[in-house]
Amino acid sequence: MRAEFKDRLDEAMKIRKINASQLSEKTGISRSSISRYLSGNYSAGQTNTYKIASALNVDYGWLMGGDCDMVPKHSVDYVMHLTDDEILLIEQYRKADDEKKRFIKYAVELNK
């Protein structure tokens, strides 16, 4: 039997330890829409499903109920099993300008 979107969404949110309000902030999707998706009353469209899959770092096809791995094979998390805090640090590092990256590298050196 094919898994439903609402069940996969709920599972991914529990694994990632993220609630509907946090998912709303990460995706820009309203809290009420996410609640409707979780209840099964509405299904997310393609764009919102992609936003949710990206925010939860899960495979789009898996989220839609497909028979594939939950975490995309190209994901760093798939290989390293990163925590949410570690993923956040990587995301922030990627967004940092050169000066901030030098500071982060300096802090890493101090920690060795």
Secondary structure by P-SEA (a helix, b strand, c coil): ccccaaaaaaaaaaaacccaaaaaaaccccaaaaaaaaaccccccaaaaaaaaaaacccccccccccccccccccccccccccaaaaaaaaaaaaccaaaaaaaaaaaaaac
